[in-house]
Amino acid sequence: MIRAMWTAATGMTAQQINVDTIAHNLANVNTNSFKRSRAEFADLLYQIHRLPGTNASNVGIFPVGIQVGAGVRTTTVAKEWLQGNMRQTNNELDLAIDGSGFFQVSRPDGTIMYTRNGSFKRDNVGNLVTGDGDLLNPVITIPSGALKVDIGQDGTVSVLLPGVTQASQVGQIQLTRFDNPSGLVAMGNNLFIDSFASGPPTQGTGGFTTGFGTIQQGFLESSNVNLAEEMVNMIIAQRSYEINSKTIQASDEMMAIANNLRR
């Protein structure tokens, strides 16, 4: 009965992490390029009272054993890198990656980070920056007075200047990909940093033939959170948490019965 209490407690702890993960997904349903997370679980060690295959008698063996589990633990909370829906904005500096890849940005302290949020702006000198002011890397500068900005699917940036009939190229946006994007470390603000688990970054230009996605100008990638699915998962997690608490209550009642035995 004591073991049942501790086993159920591990279940409640696991479901609490599950609900926390679902809540984070729901909170970011409208966050550009947000990738939902999924909690994964594994059972704990077993107390083995009898191994399968041991002798049952002189003429046979036990086909199954007696193995009592000790509960559950959370193994990972993994990002799901499924493509989000494309939302058209018609803003010439809004960029979405259709396929694999990240934009590379530089923080004010020089740290290189990665994001799929392509909602870019121009700073006071024309450099393309994120909403938090992080510079797109390599730096792309839009000349002052540019009448139009065209960004190709391969990241080529061209501008049309006053008094000129032909657009001129001012740079090319590079994309970065990783062998294991799930190994990236989430830093908040739609930013990630690489780790040993993610593998080293590989840079290239947009285009499915190069192994990278294509850049879509005038679009933003929406969150890949599915509201209906998350609500169902929340109900399941809530019921699991509740039934584990009932298990603790049942174990406590059984202990009370045992303590009140009279000869």
C-alpha positions in Angstrom: 0.0 0.0 0.0 2.9 2.3 0.8 4.4 1.4 -2.6 1.1 2.2 -4.3 1.2 5.7 -2.9 4.7 6.4 -4.2 3.8 4.9 -7.5 0.8 7.1 -7.9 2.8 10.1 -6.8 5.2 9.6 -9.7 2.1 9.5 -12.0 0.8 12.8 -10.6 4.3 14.4 -11.0 4.5 13.2 -14.6 1.0 14.4 -15.5 1.8 17.8 -13.9 4.7 18.2 -16.4 2.3 17.0 -19.1 -0.3 19.7 -18.2 2.5 22.3 -18.0 3.7 21.4 -21.5 0.1 21.6 -22.9 -0.5 24.9 -21.2 2.7 26.3 -22.8 1.5 25.1 -26.2 -1.9 26.7 -25.8 -0.4 30.0 -24.5 1.6 30.2 -27.8 -1.1 29.3 -30.2 -0.7 32.7 -31.9 3.1 33.0 -31.6 4.7 33.1 -35.0 6.6 29.9 -36.0 6.1 28.4 -32.5 6.6 24.6 -32.4 4.5 22.6 -30.0 6.2 20.4 -27.4 5.2 16.9 -26.4 6.0 15.2 -23.1 7.2 11.6 -23.3 7.3 9.1 -20.5 8.8 5.8 -19.5 8.1 3.3 -16.7 10.4 3.1 -13.7 12.3 0.1 -12.4 10.5 -3.1 -11.5 10.6 -5.1 -8.3 11.0 -8.7 -9.5 9.4 -11.3 -7.3 9.7 -14.1 -9.8 11.5 -14.1 -13.2 9.7 -15.5 -16.2 11.2 -18.9 -17.2 12.0 -20.1 -13.7 11.1 -23.6 -12.7 7.5 -24.0 -11.7 8.0 -27.7 -10.9 10.1 -30.6 -11.9 8.2 -30.7 -15.2 7.6 -27.1 -16.2 8.5 -23.5 -16.0 6.6 -20.3 -15.2 5.6 -18.7 -18.6 5.3 -15.3 -16.9 6.8 -13.8 -13.9 5.8 -11.4 -11.1 7.2 -8.0 -11.8 5.8 -5.0 -10.0 6.5 -1.6 -11.4 7.5 1.5 -9.4 5.7 4.2 -11.5 6.6 6.5 -14.3 9.1 9.2 -15.2 9.3 12.0 -17.8 12.0 11.2 -20.4 11.8 14.2 -22.7 9.8 17.2 -23.6 10.4 17.2 -27.3 9.7 19.9 -29.9 7.6 18.8 -32.9 9.1 20.5 -36.0 6.1 20.2 -38.2 5.5 23.0 -40.6 3.0 25.6 -39.5 0.4 27.2 -41.7 1.5 30.1 -43.9 -0.3 33.3 -43.1 -0.3 36.0 -45.8 0.5 39.5 -44.5 1.7 41.3 -47.8 4.4 43.0 -45.7 7.5 43.0 -47.8 9.8 42.3 -44.8 7.7 39.4 -43.5 9.4 36.1 -44.4 8.4 32.5 -43.9 10.5 29.4 -44.4 8.6 26.7 -46.3 10.6 23.6 -45.3 13.6 23.1 -43.1 16.0 25.8 -41.9 16.4 28.8 -39.6 17.2 32.4 -39.9 20.5 33.3 -38.1 20.5 36.4 -35.9 23.1 38.2 -33.8 22.2 39.3 -30.3 23.6 42.6 -29.0 26.3 40.7 -27.1 27.4 39.0 -30.3 25.8 35.6 -29.5 24.6 33.8 -32.6 21.1 32.4 -32.3 18.5 30.9 -34.6 14.8 31.5 -35.3 12.1 30.6 -37.7 10.2 33.8 -37.0 10.7 36.0 -40.1 8.9 39.1 -38.9 11.7 41.5 -39.7 11.9 45.2 -39.5 14.4 48.0 -40.5 16.4 49.7 -37.9 17.6 53.4 -38.0 20.3 52.6 -40.6 18.3 50.2 -42.7 19.6 46.9 -41.3 17.1 44.0 -41.2 16.4 43.2 -37.5 13.9 41.1 -35.5 11.2 42.7 -33.4 13.7 42.6 -30.5 16.4 44.4 -32.5 18.6 41.4 -33.2 20.5 41.7 -36.5 19.9 39.3 -39.3 23.2 37.5 -40.0 24.8 38.1 -42.5 23.7 41.7 -42.3 21.3 42.9 -44.9 21.0 46.7 -45.3 18.2 48.3 -47.2 19.3 51.6 -48.7 17.5 54.7 -47.6 14.7 55.7 -49.9 14.2 52.3 -51.5 10.9 52.2 -53.2 10.5 48.4 -53.2 12.1 45.4 -51.7 12.0 42.0 -53.4 13.2 38.8 -51.7 13.4 35.7 -53.8 12.8 32.1 -52.7 16.6 31.6 -52.5 17.0 34.7 -50.2 18.2 37.1 -52.8 17.4 40.7 -51.7 16.8 43.3 -54.4 15.7 46.9 -54.1 14.4 49.5 -56.5 15.8 52.9 -55.9 14.4 56.3 -57.0 15.3 57.3 -60.5 16.5 53.7 -61.4 14.4 51.4 -63.6 16.2 48.2 -62.7 16.4 46.6 -59.2 19.8 46.1 -57.7 20.9 43.2 -55.4 21.9 44.2 -51.9 22.6 40.8 -50.4 21.3 37.3 -49.9 19.7 35.8 -46.8 21.3 32.6 -45.6 19.5 29.8 -43.9 20.9 27.4 -41.3 19.9 23.8 -40.6 20.8 21.1 -38.1 21.0 17.4 -38.3 19.0 17.2 -35.0 16.9 20.4 -34.5 15.3 18.7 -31.4 18.7 19.1 -29.8 18.5 22.9 -30.0 18.2 24.8 -26.7 15.1 27.1 -26.5 16.0 30.5 -25.1 12.6 32.1 -25.4 11.6 35.0 -27.8 11.5 32.4 -30.6 15.2 32.0 -30.4 17.4 28.8 -30.1 21.1 28.1 -29.6 22.9 25.1 -30.9 24.3 22.4 -28.6 26.4 19.2 -28.9 23.1 17.3 -29.4 21.9 19.4 -32.3 25.1 19.0 -34.2 27.0 21.9 -35.9 25.1 24.4 -38.0 25.1 24.1 -41.8 24.5 27.3 -43.8 23.1 27.6 -47.3 20.7 29.3 -49.5 17.0 28.6 -49.8 15.8 26.0 -52.2 14.7 22.4 -51.9 17.5 21.2 -54.1 20.0 22.5 -51.6 18.4 20.7 -48.7 16.9 23.9 -47.3 13.3 25.3 -47.5 12.3 28.2 -49.6 11.8 31.8 -48.4 8.3 33.1 -48.9 8.1 36.9 -48.9 4.9 38.5 -47.6 4.1 35.5 -45.4 4.6 34.4 -41.8 4.6 30.9 -40.4 1.9 30.3 -37.8 2.2 28.2 -34.7 1.8 24.4 -35.4 -0.4 24.0 -32.3 -3.6 22.2 -32.9 -6.2 23.5 -30.5 -8.5 20.6 -30.6 -5.7 18.1 -30.1 -4.3 20.1 -27.2 -7.7 20.3 -25.5 -8.1 16.5 -25.8 -4.6 15.9 -24.4 -5.4 18.3 -21.5 -8.5 16.3 -20.6 -6.6 13.0 -20.7 -3.8 14.5 -18.6 -6.3 15.9 -16.1 -8.2 12.6 -15.8 -4.9 10.7 -15.4 -3.8 13.1 -12.6 -7.2 12.6 -10.9 -7.1 8.8 -11.1 -3.6 8.8 -9.6 -4.8 10.9 -6.7 -7.7 8.4 -6.2 -5.1 5.7 -6.1 -3.4 7.5 -3.2 -6.7 7.9 -1.5 -7.6 4.2 -1.9 -4.2 3.2 -0.5 -4.7 5.4 2.5 -8.2 3.9 3.1 -6.7 0.4 2.9 -4.0 1.3 5.4 -6.7 2.7 7.7 -8.6 -0.6 7.5 -5.5 -2.5 8.3 -4.7 -0.3 11.3 -8.2 -0.7 12.7 -8.1 -4.5 12.7 -9.2 -6.0 16.0 -8.6 -9.6 17.2 
